[in-house]
Amino acid sequence: MALNKNLKYLTLLLTILFSSGCQHEFINSKIIKLNSIHFDSNISYSFKERSRQYFVADKITNVMQGSSLTIQKLEFKKRNFYGGSNVRSKEIEILGELHYEFNIKNKLKAGMISVVVQMPSNEINPQAEISAQKQLKDEIEFLLLEKLTQEYLLIEN
């Protein structure tokens, strides 16, 4: 009987803890609502679609009146590093640069974010190397957007 009573209280306690936990936002949402988002004409469609996972244009938002994001330039640069006795390509480095401008609470903050990714060169199978570079560009876009959300949170606070 005492075990039943303790089990009842334990069940009640756990239910209260879980139900109160659901009311709080333990999962931090990374979607940032701004009044407007502008992209320059040379920004790729895939980057625009991917950025919608992080930044949403919401004109109804009263919290951030007049807040906007302008992505001015997205650029990828590729460098080959050569070495060895035959001076062949040993490593490929891809640099991604994102130029942006935030306008938050009538403060203008412009900046540039860069990410560098390196991979070994694959001269035996050039098609595999090209597809690996495309995957690296996708990864670089993801990393640039992650850093851009960090920049926004630093500016906002």
N, CA, C and O atoms as a GROMACS GRO file, in nm:
protein
  628
    1MET      N    1   0.082  -0.118   0.000
    1MET     CA    2   0.000   0.000   0.000
    1MET      C    3   0.087   0.126   0.000
    1MET      O    4   0.060   0.220  -0.074
    2ALA      N    5   0.193   0.127   0.082
    2ALA     CA    6   0.281   0.244   0.088
    2ALA      C    7   0.357   0.260  -0.043
    2ALA      O    8   0.384   0.372  -0.087
    3LEU      N    9   0.391   0.148  -0.106
    3LEU     CA   10   0.458   0.152  -0.236
    3LEU      C   11   0.366   0.211  -0.342
    3LEU      O   12   0.410   0.288  -0.426
    4ASN      N   13   0.241   0.174  -0.337
    4ASN     CA   14   0.142   0.227  -0.430
    4ASN      C   15   0.126   0.378  -0.413
    4ASN      O   16   0.114   0.451  -0.512
    5LYS      N   17   0.127   0.423  -0.288
    5LYS     CA   18   0.113   0.565  -0.258
    5LYS      C   19   0.235   0.643  -0.307
    5LYS      O   20   0.221   0.751  -0.364
    6ASN      N   21   0.355   0.587  -0.285
    6ASN     CA   22   0.478   0.653  -0.333
    6ASN      C   23   0.483   0.656  -0.485
    6ASN      O   24   0.527   0.755  -0.544
    7LEU      N   25   0.439   0.551  -0.548
    7LEU     CA   26   0.437   0.545  -0.694
    7LEU      C   27   0.339   0.647  -0.750
    7LEU      O   28   0.363   0.709  -0.854
    8LYS      N   29   0.227   0.664  -0.679
    8LYS     CA   30   0.128   0.763  -0.721
    8LYS      C   31   0.187   0.903  -0.713
    8LYS      O   32   0.168   0.983  -0.806
    9TYR      N   33   0.258   0.936  -0.605
    9TYR     CA   34   0.318   1.068  -0.590
    9TYR      C   35   0.431   1.089  -0.692
    9TYR      O   36   0.447   1.199  -0.745
   10LEU      N   37   0.508   0.985  -0.718
   10LEU     CA   38   0.615   0.994  -0.815
   10LEU      C   39   0.560   1.019  -0.956
   10LEU      O   40   0.613   1.100  -1.032
   11THR      N   41   0.453   0.949  -0.988
   11THR     CA   42   0.389   0.969  -1.118
   11THR      C   43   0.333   1.110  -1.130
   11THR      O   44   0.346   1.173  -1.235
   12LEU      N   45   0.271   1.158  -1.025
   12LEU     CA   46   0.218   1.294  -1.024
   12LEU      C   47   0.330   1.397  -1.038
   12LEU      O   48   0.316   1.494  -1.112
   13LEU      N   49   0.439   1.377  -0.967
   13LEU     CA   50   0.553   1.469  -0.974
   13LEU      C   51   0.613   1.472  -1.115
   13LEU      O   52   0.643   1.579  -1.168
   14LEU      N   53   0.632   1.354  -1.174
   14LEU     CA   54   0.688   1.350  -1.310
   14LEU      C   55   0.594   1.413  -1.412
   14LEU      O   56   0.639   1.479  -1.506
   15THR      N   57   0.464   1.393  -1.395
   15THR     CA   58   0.367   1.454  -1.485
   15THR      C   59   0.372   1.606  -1.477
   15THR      O   60   0.367   1.675  -1.578
   16ILE      N   61   0.381   1.658  -1.356
   16ILE     CA   62   0.389   1.803  -1.337
   16ILE      C   63   0.518   1.858  -1.398
   16ILE      O   64   0.516   1.963  -1.462
   17LEU      N   65   0.629   1.788  -1.378
   17LEU     CA   66   0.756   1.834  -1.434
   17LEU      C   67   0.753   1.837  -1.587
   17LEU      O   68   0.796   1.934  -1.649
   18PHE      N   69   0.701   1.730  -1.647
   18PHE     CA   70   0.696   1.726  -1.793
   18PHE      C   71   0.598   1.827  -1.850
   18PHE      O   72   0.625   1.888  -1.954
   19SER      N   73   0.484   1.844  -1.785
   19SER     CA   74   0.385   1.940  -1.838
   19SER      C   75   0.434   2.084  -1.821
   19SER      O   76   0.408   2.168  -1.907
   20SER      N   77   0.504   2.113  -1.713
   20SER     CA   78   0.557   2.248  -1.697
   20SER      C   79   0.674   2.271  -1.792
   20SER      O   80   0.697   2.383  -1.838
   21GLY      N   81   0.747   2.167  -1.822
   21GLY     CA   82   0.857   2.179  -1.917
   21GLY      C   83   0.809   2.207  -2.058
   21GLY      O   84   0.880   2.272  -2.135
   22CYS      N   85   0.691   2.160  -2.092
   22CYS     CA   86   0.636   2.184  -2.225
   22CYS      C   87   0.596   2.330  -2.243
   22CYS      O   88   0.589   2.378  -2.356
   23GLN      N   89   0.571   2.400  -2.134
   23GLN     CA   90   0.530   2.539  -2.145
   23GLN      C   91   0.649   2.631  -2.168
   23GLN      O   92   0.631   2.744  -2.214
   24HIS      N   93   0.766   2.586  -2.139
   24HIS     CA   94   0.886   2.666  -2.160
   24HIS      C   95   0.949   2.628  -2.293
   24HIS      O   96   0.929   2.518  -2.342
   25GLU      N   97   1.023   2.719  -2.349
   25GLU     CA   98   1.084   2.694  -2.479
   25GLU      C   99   1.226   2.642  -2.460
   25GLU      O  100   1.322   2.720  -2.459
   26PHE      N  101   1.237   2.509  -2.444
   26PHE     CA  102   1.368   2.450  -2.427
   26PHE      C  103   1.443   2.447  -2.560
   26PHE      O  104   1.565   2.464  -2.564
   27ILE      N  105   1.370   2.427  -2.667
   27ILE     CA  106   1.433   2.423  -2.799
   27ILE      C  107   1.439   2.565  -2.852
   27ILE      O  108   1.336   2.628  -2.874
   28ASN      N  109   1.558   2.613  -2.871
   28ASN     CA  110   1.577   2.749  -2.918
   28ASN      C  111   1.555   2.753  -3.068
   28ASN      O  112   1.630   2.691  -3.144
   29SER      N  113   1.456   2.825  -3.111
   29SER     CA  114   1.426   2.836  -3.253
   29SER      C  115   1.526   2.929  -3.319
   29SER      O  116   1.554   3.038  -3.269
   30LYS      N  117   1.580   2.885  -3.431
   30LYS     CA  118   1.680   2.965  -3.500
   30LYS      C  119   1.620   3.051  -3.610
   30LYS      O  120   1.693   3.118  -3.683
   31ILE      N  121   1.488   3.050  -3.623
   31ILE     CA  122   1.424   3.132  -3.726
   31ILE      C  123   1.412   3.274  -3.672
   31ILE      O  124   1.352   3.298  -3.568
   32ILE      N  125   1.469   3.367  -3.745
   32ILE     CA  126   1.472   3.507  -3.705
   32ILE      C  127   1.373   3.582  -3.793
   32ILE      O  128   1.381   3.575  -3.916
   33LYS      N  129   1.282   3.654  -3.730
   33LYS     CA  130   1.181   3.729  -3.805
   33LYS      C  131   1.226   3.873  -3.821
   33LYS      O  132   1.253   3.944  -3.724
   34LEU      N  133   1.233   3.915  -3.946
   34LEU     CA  134   1.270   4.052  -3.981
   34LEU      C  135   1.159   4.112  -4.065
   34LEU      O  136   1.076   4.040  -4.120
   35ASN      N  137   1.158   4.245  -4.075
   35ASN     CA  138   1.056   4.309  -4.159
   35ASN      C  139   1.082   4.286  -4.307
   35ASN      O  140   0.988   4.267  -4.384
   36SER      N  141   1.208   4.286  -4.349
   36SER     CA  142   1.238   4.265  -4.491
   36SER      C  143   1.375   4.202  -4.507
   36SER      O  144   1.467   4.224  -4.429
   37ILE      N  145   1.385   4.123  -4.612
   37ILE     CA  146   1.511   4.059  -4.650
   37ILE      C  147   1.533   4.088  -4.798
   37ILE      O  148   1.446   4.060  -4.881
   38HIS      N  149   1.648   4.142  -4.831
   38HIS     CA  150   1.680   4.175  -4.969
   38HIS      C  151   1.805   4.100  -5.011
   38HIS      O  152   1.901   4.089  -4.935
   39PHE      N  153   1.802   4.048  -5.133
   39PHE     CA  154   1.916   3.978  -5.192
   39PHE      C  155   1.961   4.054  -5.316
   39PHE      O  156   1.878   4.104  -5.392
   40ASP      N  157   2.090   4.062  -5.335
   40ASP     CA  158   2.143   4.121  -5.457
   40ASP      C  159   2.112   4.027  -5.574
   40ASP      O  160   2.081   3.910  -5.553
   41SER      N  161   2.120   4.078  -5.694
   41SER     CA  162   2.080   3.998  -5.811
   41SER      C  163   2.173   3.881  -5.839
   41SER      O  164   2.132   3.784  -5.903
   42ASN      N  165   2.297   3.886  -5.792
   42ASN     CA  166   2.391   3.778  -5.822
   42ASN      C  167   2.389   3.664  -5.717
   42ASN      O  168   2.470   3.572  -5.727
   43ILE      N  169   2.299   3.669  -5.620
   43ILE     CA  170   2.288   3.564  -5.519
   43ILE      C  171   2.210   3.447  -5.581
   43ILE      O  172   2.107   3.468  -5.645
   44SER      N  173   2.260   3.326  -5.562
   44SER     CA  174   2.198   3.208  -5.622
   44SER      C  175   2.063   3.176  -5.556
   44SER      O  176   2.038   3.211  -5.441
   45TYR      N  177   1.980   3.109  -5.632
   45TYR     CA  178   1.847   3.072  -5.584
   45TYR      C  179   1.856   2.972  -5.468
   45TYR      O  180   1.777   2.978  -5.374
   46SER      N  181   1.954   2.882  -5.475
   46SER     CA  182   1.968   2.782  -5.368
   46SER      C  183   2.002   2.848  -5.234
   46SER      O  184   1.956   2.804  -5.129
   47PHE      N  185   2.083   2.954  -5.239
   47PHE     CA  186   2.117   3.024  -5.116
   47PHE      C  187   1.996   3.099  -5.061
   47PHE      O  188   1.975   3.105  -4.940
   48LYS      N  189   1.915   3.157  -5.150
   48LYS     CA  190   1.794   3.226  -5.106
   48LYS      C  191   1.699   3.129  -5.037
   48LYS      O  192   1.641   3.160  -4.933
   49GLU      N  193   1.683   3.011  -5.095
   49GLU     CA  194   1.595   2.910  -5.035
   49GLU      C  195   1.649   2.861  -4.902
   49GLU      O  196   1.574   2.844  -4.806
   50ARG      N  197   1.778   2.840  -4.896
   50ARG     CA  198   1.840   2.792  -4.771
   50ARG      C  199   1.831   2.899  -4.662
   50ARG      O  200   1.816   2.865  -4.545
   51SER      N  201   1.840   3.026  -4.698
   51SER     CA  202   1.835   3.132  -4.598
   51SER      C  203   1.696   3.146  -4.537
   51SER      O  204   1.683   3.201  -4.427
   52ARG      N  205   1.593   3.098  -4.605
   52ARG     CA  206   1.458   3.103  -4.550
   52ARG      C  207   1.442   3.010  -4.430
   52ARG      O  208   1.345   3.022  -4.355
   53GLN      N  209   1.535   2.918  -4.411
   53GLN     CA  210   1.532   2.833  -4.293
   53GLN      C  211   1.580   2.909  -4.169
   53GLN      O  212   1.557   2.866  -4.056
   54TYR      N  213   1.648   3.022  -4.191
   54TYR     CA  214   1.705   3.098  -4.081
   54TYR      C  215   1.638   3.235  -4.063
   54TYR      O  216   1.615   3.280  -3.951
   55PHE      N  217   1.608   3.301  -4.175
   55PHE     CA  218   1.553   3.436  -4.172
   55PHE      C  219   1.420   3.438  -4.247
   55PHE      O  220   1.409   3.386  -4.358
   56VAL      N  221   1.318   3.498  -4.184
   56VAL     CA  222   1.185   3.507  -4.244
   56VAL      C  223   1.142   3.653  -4.247
   56VAL      O  224   1.157   3.724  -4.148
   57ALA      N  225   1.090   3.697  -4.361
   57ALA     CA  226   1.037   3.832  -4.373
   57ALA      C  227   0.894   3.831  -4.323
   57ALA      O  228   0.808   3.763  -4.379
   58ASP      N  229   0.868   3.907  -4.217
   58ASP     CA  230   0.736   3.912  -4.155
   58ASP      C  231   0.703   4.058  -4.130
   58ASP      O  232   0.759   4.119  -4.038
   59LYS      N  233   0.615   4.114  -4.208
   59LYS     CA  234   0.583   4.257  -4.198
   59LYS      C  235   0.499   4.288  -4.075
   59LYS      O  236   0.490   4.404  -4.034
   60ILE      N  237   0.437   4.187  -4.015
   60ILE     CA  238   0.349   4.209  -3.899
   60ILE      C  239   0.429   4.218  -3.770
   60ILE      O  240   0.375   4.264  -3.668
   61THR      N  241   0.554   4.177  -3.770
   61THR     CA  242   0.635   4.173  -3.648
   61THR      C  243   0.649   4.313  -3.589
   61THR      O  244   0.704   4.403  -3.654
   62ASN      N  245   0.600   4.332  -3.469
   62ASN     CA  246   0.611   4.461  -3.401
   62ASN      C  247   0.734   4.469  -3.313
   62ASN      O  248   0.773   4.577  -3.269
   63VAL      N  249   0.794   4.354  -3.287
   63VAL     CA  250   0.910   4.351  -3.198
   63VAL      C  251   1.027   4.425  -3.260
   63VAL      O  252   1.096   4.503  -3.193
   64MET      N  253   1.050   4.402  -3.387
   64MET     CA  254   1.164   4.462  -3.456
   64MET      C  255   1.115   4.554  -3.567
   64MET      O  256   1.126   4.519  -3.685
   65GLN      N  257   1.060   4.667  -3.534
   65GLN     CA  258   1.013   4.761  -3.634
   65GLN      C  259   1.130   4.812  -3.717
   65GLN      O  260   1.231   4.858  -3.664
   66GLY      N  261   1.116   4.803  -3.847
   66GLY     CA  262   1.218   4.855  -3.937
   66GLY      C  263   1.342   4.769  -3.947
   66GLY      O  264   1.444   4.815  -3.999
   67SER      N  265   1.339   4.646  -3.901
   67SER     CA  266   1.457   4.561  -3.909
   67SER      C  267   1.464   4.498  -4.047
   67SER      O  268   1.364   4.451  -4.101
   68SER      N  269   1.584   4.497  -4.104
   68SER     CA  270   1.600   4.440  -4.237
   68SER      C  271   1.739   4.379  -4.251
   68SER      O  272   1.833   4.411  -4.178
   69LEU      N  273   1.748   4.290  -4.348
   69LEU     CA  274   1.873   4.224  -4.382
   69LEU      C  275   1.894   4.238  -4.532
   69LEU      O  276   1.803   4.211  -4.610
   70THR      N  277   2.011   4.280  -4.570
   70THR     CA  278   2.048   4.288  -4.711
   70THR      C  279   2.173   4.205  -4.733
   70THR      O  280   2.277   4.232  -4.674
   71ILE      N  281   2.162   4.104  -4.818
   71ILE     CA  282   2.278   4.024  -4.854
   71ILE      C  283   2.329   4.077  -4.986
   71ILE      O  284   2.263   4.064  -5.090
   72GLN      N  285   2.447   4.136  -4.982
   72GLN     CA  286   2.498   4.207  -5.097
   72GLN      C  287   2.579   4.120  -5.192
   72GLN      O  288   2.572   4.137  -5.313
   73LYS      N  289   2.656   4.029  -5.136
   73LYS     CA  290   2.744   3.950  -5.223
   73LYS      C  291   2.774   3.816  -5.158
   73LYS      O  292   2.800   3.808  -5.038
   74LEU      N  293   2.771   3.712  -5.239
   74LEU     CA  294   2.812   3.578  -5.198
   74LEU      C  295   2.912   3.531  -5.301
   74LEU      O  296   2.882   3.523  -5.420
   75GLU      N  297   3.032   3.499  -5.254
   75GLU     CA  298   3.139   3.468  -5.347
   75GLU      C  299   3.216   3.346  -5.300
   75GLU      O  300   3.241   3.328  -5.181
   76PHE      N  301   3.252   3.262  -5.396
   76PHE     CA  302   3.334   3.145  -5.369
   76PHE      C  303   3.464   3.157  -5.447
   76PHE      O  304   3.464   3.188  -5.566
   77LYS      N  305   3.574   3.133  -5.379
   77LYS     CA  306   3.706   3.137  -5.443
   77LYS      C  307   3.773   3.002  -5.421
   77LYS      O  308   3.767   2.945  -5.313
   78LYS      N  309   3.838   2.953  -5.526
   78LYS     CA  310   3.902   2.822  -5.519
   78LYS      C  311   4.051   2.840  -5.542
   78LYS      O  312   4.095   2.912  -5.632
   79ARG      N  313   4.130   2.772  -5.457
   79ARG     CA  314   4.275   2.772  -5.472
   79ARG      C  315   4.326   2.630  -5.468
   79ARG      O  316   4.277   2.547  -5.391
   80ASN      N  317   4.423   2.602  -5.551
   80ASN     CA  318   4.489   2.472  -5.552
   80ASN      C  319   4.627   2.487  -5.490
   80ASN      O  320   4.698   2.584  -5.517
   81PHE      N  321   4.664   2.392  -5.407
   81PHE     CA  322   4.798   2.388  -5.348
   81PHE      C  323   4.874   2.275  -5.414
   81PHE      O  324   4.829   2.160  -5.414
   82TYR      N  325   4.989   2.307  -5.468
   82TYR     CA  326   5.069   2.209  -5.541
   82TYR      C  327   5.189   2.168  -5.458
   82TYR      O  328   5.238   2.243  -5.374
   83GLY      N  329   5.236   2.045  -5.485
   83GLY     CA  330   5.352   1.997  -5.412
   83GLY      C  331   5.400   1.866  -5.471
   83GLY      O  332   5.342   1.814  -5.565
   84GLY      N  333   5.506   1.815  -5.414
   84GLY     CA  334   5.562   1.689  -5.459
   84GLY      C  335   5.665   1.709  -5.568
   84GLY      O  336   5.691   1.821  -5.611
   85SER      N  337   5.725   1.599  -5.613
   85SER     CA  338   5.831   1.608  -5.714
   85SER      C  339   5.775   1.642  -5.852
   85SER      O  340   5.845   1.702  -5.933
   86ASN      N  341   5.650   1.604  -5.880
   86ASN     CA  342   5.590   1.634  -6.010
   86ASN      C  343   5.506   1.762  -6.008
   86ASN      O  344   5.443   1.796  -6.108
   87VAL      N  345   5.504   1.830  -5.897
   87VAL     CA  346   5.427   1.951  -5.876
   87VAL      C  347   5.283   1.931  -5.922
   87VAL      O  348   5.236   1.994  -6.016
   88ARG      N  349   5.215   1.841  -5.854
   88ARG     CA  350   5.075   1.814  -5.881
   88ARG      C  351   4.989   1.872  -5.770
   88ARG      O  352   5.036   1.901  -5.660
   89SER      N  353   4.864   1.887  -5.800
   89SER     CA  354   4.770   1.942  -5.703
   89SER      C  355   4.755   1.846  -5.585
   89SER      O  356   4.720   1.730  -5.603
   90LYS      N  357   4.781   1.895  -5.467
   90LYS     CA  358   4.772   1.813  -5.346
   90LYS      C  359   4.645   1.843  -5.266
   90LYS      O  360   4.585   1.753  -5.206
   91GLU      N  361   4.605   1.969  -5.265
   91GLU     CA  362   4.493   2.008  -5.181
   91GLU      C  363   4.418   2.123  -5.247
   91GLU      O  364   4.476   2.207  -5.315
   92ILE      N  365   4.287   2.125  -5.226
   92ILE     CA  366   4.201   2.231  -5.279
   92ILE      C  367   4.141   2.305  -5.161
   92ILE      O  368   4.094   2.244  -5.065
   93GLU      N  369   4.143   2.436  -5.169
   93GLU     CA  370   4.085   2.520  -5.065
   93GLU      C  371   3.975   2.604  -5.128
   93GLU      O  372   3.996   2.669  -5.231
   94ILE      N  373   3.858   2.604  -5.065
   94ILE     CA  374   3.746   2.685  -5.112
   94ILE      C  375   3.713   2.787  -5.004
   94ILE      O  376   3.690   2.752  -4.888
   95LEU      N  377   3.711   2.913  -5.043
   95LEU     CA  378   3.682   3.024  -4.952
   95LEU      C  379   3.546   3.080  -4.989
   95LEU      O  380   3.522   3.116  -5.104
   96GLY      N  381   3.458   3.087  -4.892
   96GLY     CA  382   3.325   3.146  -4.912
   96GLY      C  383   3.317   3.277  -4.837
   96GLY      O  384   3.349   3.283  -4.718
   97GLU      N  385   3.274   3.383  -4.906
   97GLU     CA  386   3.259   3.515  -4.845
   97GLU      C  387   3.116   3.563  -4.861
   97GLU      O  388   3.057   3.550  -4.968
   98LEU      N  389   3.061   3.617  -4.754
   98LEU     CA  390   2.926   3.670  -4.754
   98LEU      C  391   2.931   3.814  -4.703
   98LEU      O  392   2.974   3.840  -4.591
   99HIS      N  393   2.887   3.907  -4.787
   99HIS     CA  394   2.879   4.048  -4.748
   99HIS      C  395   2.734   4.078  -4.715
   99HIS      O  396   2.644   4.050  -4.795
  100TYR      N  397   2.711   4.136  -4.598
  100TYR     CA  398   2.575   4.158  -4.549
  100TYR      C  399   2.562   4.295  -4.487
  100TYR      O  400   2.660   4.365  -4.463
  101GLU      N  401   2.435   4.332  -4.462
  101GLU     CA  402   2.406   4.458  -4.394
  101GLU      C  403   2.277   4.441  -4.315
  101GLU      O  404   2.172   4.409  -4.371
  102PHE      N  405   2.286   4.463  -4.185
  102PHE     CA  406   2.168   4.458  -4.097
  102PHE      C  407   2.127   4.601  -4.065
  102PHE      O  408   2.211   4.688  -4.045
  103ASN      N  409   1.998   4.623  -4.061
  103ASN     CA  410   1.944   4.749  -4.013
  103ASN      C  411   1.847   4.714  -3.900
  103ASN      O  412   1.732   4.678  -3.924
  104ILE      N  413   1.895   4.726  -3.776
  104ILE     CA  414   1.817   4.687  -3.660
  104ILE      C  415   1.810   4.805  -3.563
  104ILE      O  416   1.912   4.861  -3.523
  105LYS      N  417   1.688   4.841  -3.527
  105LYS     CA  418   1.665   4.951  -3.433
  105LYS      C  419   1.739   5.077  -3.479
  105LYS      O  420   1.802   5.145  -3.398
  106ASN      N  421   1.729   5.106  -3.607
  106ASN     CA  422   1.791   5.223  -3.670
  106ASN      C  423   1.943   5.225  -3.657
  106ASN      O  424   2.005   5.330  -3.666
  107LYS      N  425   2.001   5.109  -3.637
  107LYS     CA  426   2.146   5.095  -3.638
  107LYS      C  427   2.184   5.015  -3.761
  107LYS      O  428   2.128   4.909  -3.787
  108LEU      N  429   2.279   5.066  -3.837
  108LEU     CA  430   2.323   4.999  -3.958
  108LEU      C  431   2.454   4.927  -3.929
  108LEU      O  432   2.551   4.988  -3.884
  109LYS      N  433   2.455   4.798  -3.953
  109LYS     CA  434   2.574   4.716  -3.929
  109LYS      C  435   2.605   4.638  -4.055
  109LYS      O  436   2.530   4.548  -4.094
  110ALA      N  437   2.715   4.672  -4.118
  110ALA     CA  438   2.758   4.600  -4.238
  110ALA      C  439   2.882   4.519  -4.203
  110ALA      O  440   2.961   4.557  -4.116
  111GLY      N  441   2.898   4.408  -4.271
  111GLY     CA  442   3.014   4.325  -4.242
  111GLY      C  443   3.034   4.218  -4.347
  111GLY      O  444   2.959   4.207  -4.444
  112MET      N  445   3.137   4.140  -4.324
  112MET     CA  446   3.172   4.031  -4.414
  112MET      C  447   3.205   3.908  -4.330
  112MET      O  448   3.276   3.917  -4.231
  113ILE      N  449   3.151   3.793  -4.371
  113ILE     CA  450   3.178   3.667  -4.304
  113ILE      C  451   3.249   3.578  -4.404
  113ILE      O  452   3.211   3.573  -4.521
  114SER      N  453   3.352   3.509  -4.358
  114SER     CA  454   3.422   3.419  -4.450
  114SER      C  455   3.442   3.283  -4.382
  114SER      O  456   3.458   3.272  -4.261
  115VAL      N  457   3.438   3.179  -4.466
  115VAL     CA  458   3.457   3.042  -4.422
  115VAL      C  459   3.553   2.975  -4.519
  115VAL      O  460   3.539   2.991  -4.641
  116VAL      N  461   3.650   2.901  -4.466
  116VAL     CA  462   3.747   2.830  -4.549
  116VAL      C  463   3.733   2.680  -4.524
  116VAL      O  464   3.727   2.634  -4.410
  117VAL      N  465   3.727   2.604  -4.634
  117VAL     CA  466   3.718   2.459  -4.626
  117VAL      C  467   3.825   2.401  -4.717
  117VAL      O  468   3.844   2.447  -4.830
  118GLN      N  469   3.895   2.300  -4.669
  118GLN     CA  470   4.000   2.235  -4.748
  118GLN      C  471   3.966   2.089  -4.768
  118GLN      O  472   3.902   2.026  -4.685
  119MET      N  473   4.011   2.036  -4.883
  119MET     CA  474   3.991   1.894  -4.914
  119MET      C  475   4.109   1.846  -4.996
  119MET      O  476   4.169   1.924  -5.070
  120PRO      N  477   4.144   1.719  -4.986
  120PRO     CA  478   4.253   1.666  -5.067
  120PRO      C  479   4.211   1.657  -5.213
  120PRO      O  480   4.094   1.634  -5.245
  121SER      N  481   4.307   1.675  -5.300
  121SER     CA  482   4.280   1.669  -5.444
  121SER      C  483   4.268   1.524  -5.488
  121SER      O  484   4.336   1.436  -5.435
  122ASN      N  485   4.182   1.500  -5.586
  122ASN     CA  486   4.161   1.365  -5.637
  122ASN      C  487   4.182   1.368  -5.788
  122ASN      O  488   4.086   1.384  -5.865
  123GLU      N  489   4.307   1.353  -5.832
  123GLU     CA  490   4.338   1.359  -5.975
  123GLU      C  491   4.293   1.234  -6.049
  123GLU      O  492   4.272   1.238  -6.170
  124ILE      N  493   4.278   1.125  -5.980
  124ILE     CA  494   4.241   0.999  -6.044
  124ILE      C  495   4.098   1.005  -6.095
  124ILE      O  496   4.068   0.956  -6.204
  125ASN      N  497   4.008   1.064  -6.017
  125ASN     CA  498   3.868   1.072  -6.055
  125ASN      C  499   3.823   1.219  -6.049
  125ASN      O  500   3.775   1.263  -5.945
  126PRO      N  501   3.837   1.293  -6.158
  126PRO     CA  502   3.801   1.435  -6.155
  126PRO      C  503   3.651   1.459  -6.136
  126PRO      O  504   3.613   1.561  -6.079
  127GLN      N  505   3.567   1.368  -6.182
  127GLN     CA  506   3.423   1.384  -6.164
  127GLN      C  507   3.385   1.379  -6.016
  127GLN      O  508   3.299   1.454  -5.970
  128ALA      N  509   3.449   1.290  -5.941
  128ALA     CA  510   3.425   1.282  -5.797
  128ALA      C  511   3.473   1.409  -5.727
  128ALA      O  512   3.412   1.454  -5.631
  129GLU      N  513   3.581   1.465  -5.776
  129GLU     CA  514   3.632   1.589  -5.717
  129GLU      C  515   3.534   1.705  -5.741
  129GLU      O  516   3.514   1.787  -5.652
  130ILE      N  517   3.475   1.710  -5.859
  130ILE     CA  518   3.380   1.816  -5.890
  130ILE      C  519   3.255   1.804  -5.803
  130ILE      O  520   3.205   1.903  -5.750
  131SER      N  521   3.205   1.682  -5.787
  131SER     CA  522   3.087   1.664  -5.702
  131SER      C  523   3.120   1.693  -5.555
  131SER      O  524   3.035   1.743  -5.482
  132ALA      N  525   3.240   1.661  -5.512
  132ALA     CA  526   3.281   1.694  -5.375
  132ALA      C  527   3.289   1.845  -5.355
  132ALA      O  528   3.255   1.895  -5.248
  133GLN      N  529   3.333   1.916  -5.457
  133GLN     CA  530   3.338   2.062  -5.447
  133GLN      C  531   3.198   2.122  -5.438
  133GLN      O  532   3.177   2.218  -5.365
  134LYS      N  533   3.102   2.065  -5.511
  134LYS     CA  534   2.964   2.112  -5.502
  134LYS      C  535   2.908   2.089  -5.362
  134LYS      O  536   2.838   2.175  -5.308
  135GLN      N  537   2.938   1.974  -5.304
  135GLN     CA  538   2.892   1.946  -5.168
  135GLN      C  539   2.959   2.040  -5.068
  135GLN      O  540   2.896   2.083  -4.970
  136LEU      N  541   3.085   2.072  -5.092
  136LEU     CA  542   3.154   2.167  -5.004
  136LEU      C  543   3.093   2.306  -5.013
  136LEU      O  544   3.084   2.377  -4.913
  137LYS      N  545   3.051   2.346  -5.132
  137LYS     CA  546   2.985   2.477  -5.146
  137LYS      C  547   2.854   2.479  -5.069
  137LYS      O  548   2.820   2.580  -5.007
  138ASP      N  549   2.780   2.369  -5.073
  138ASP     CA  550   2.658   2.361  -4.993
  138ASP      C  551   2.689   2.371  -4.844
  138ASP      O  552   2.617   2.438  -4.769
  139GLU      N  553   2.794   2.305  -4.802
  139GLU     CA  554   2.836   2.311  -4.660
  139GLU      C  555   2.881   2.452  -4.623
  139GLU      O  556   2.853   2.499  -4.513
  140ILE      N  557   2.949   2.518  -4.714
  140ILE     CA  558   2.995   2.655  -4.688
  140ILE      C  559   2.875   2.749  -4.674
  140ILE      O  560   2.874   2.836  -4.588
  141GLU      N  561   2.774   2.732  -4.760
  141GLU     CA  562   2.653   2.814  -4.748
  141GLU      C  563   2.587   2.793  -4.613
  141GLU      O  564   2.543   2.890  -4.550
  142PHE      N  565   2.580   2.669  -4.568
  142PHE     CA  566   2.523   2.639  -4.437
  142PHE      C  567   2.603   2.708  -4.325
  142PHE      O  568   2.545   2.770  -4.236
  143LEU      N  569   2.735   2.698  -4.331
  143LEU     CA  570   2.819   2.759  -4.228
  143LEU      C  571   2.809   2.912  -4.229
  143LEU      O  572   2.810   2.975  -4.124
  144LEU      N  573   2.798   2.970  -4.349
  144LEU     CA  574   2.784   3.116  -4.358
  144LEU      C  575   2.652   3.161  -4.296
  144LEU      O  576   2.648   3.263  -4.227
  145LEU      N  577   2.546   3.088  -4.320
  145LEU     CA  578   2.417   3.124  -4.259
  145LEU      C  579   2.419   3.106  -4.108
  145LEU      O  580   2.358   3.186  -4.036
  146GLU      N  581   2.486   3.004  -4.059
  146GLU     CA  582   2.499   2.986  -3.914
  146GLU      C  583   2.573   3.104  -3.852
  146GLU      O  584   2.533   3.156  -3.748
  147LYS      N  585   2.682   3.145  -3.916
  147LYS     CA  586   2.757   3.260  -3.865
  147LYS      C  587   2.677   3.389  -3.876
  147LYS      O  588   2.690   3.478  -3.791
  148LEU      N  589   2.594   3.401  -3.980
  148LEU     CA  590   2.512   3.521  -3.996
  148LEU      C  591   2.407   3.529  -3.885
  148LEU      O  592   2.378   3.638  -3.836
  149THR      N  593   2.350   3.416  -3.845
  149THR     CA  594   2.255   3.418  -3.733
  149THR      C  595   2.326   3.456  -3.603
  149THR      O  596   2.268   3.526  -3.520
  150GLN      N  597   2.450   3.410  -3.585
  150GLN     CA  598   2.527   3.449  -3.468
  150GLN      C  599   2.554   3.600  -3.468
  150GLN      O  600   2.543   3.665  -3.364
  151GLU      N  601   2.588   3.654  -3.584
  151GLU     CA  602   2.609   3.799  -3.594
  151GLU      C  603   2.483   3.876  -3.558
  151GLU      O  604   2.488   3.976  -3.487
  152TYR      N  605   2.369   3.827  -3.608
  152TYR     CA  606   2.242   3.895  -3.577
  152TYR      C  607   2.216   3.894  -3.426
  152TYR      O  608   2.178   3.996  -3.368
  153LEU      N  609   2.236   3.779  -3.363
  153LEU     CA  610   2.210   3.770  -3.220
  153LEU      C  611   2.305   3.859  -3.140
  153LEU      O  612   2.266   3.916  -3.038
  154LEU      N  613   2.430   3.872  -3.187
  154LEU     CA  614   2.524   3.962  -3.119
  154LEU      C  615   2.483   4.110  -3.137
  154LEU      O  616   2.496   4.189  -3.044
  155ILE      N  617   2.436   4.145  -3.254
  155ILE     CA  618   2.393   4.283  -3.278
  155ILE      C  619   2.267   4.314  -3.200
  155ILE      O  620   2.254   4.422  -3.142
  156GLU      N  621   2.174   4.219  -3.197
  156GLU     CA  622   2.047   4.241  -3.129
  156GLU      C  623   2.065   4.264  -2.980
  156GLU      O  624   1.994   4.345  -2.920
  157ASN      N  625   2.160   4.192  -2.920
  157ASN     CA  626   2.181   4.206  -2.776
  157ASN      C  627   2.276   4.319  -2.754
  157ASN      O  628   2.309   4.350  -2.640
   0.00000   0.00000   0.00000
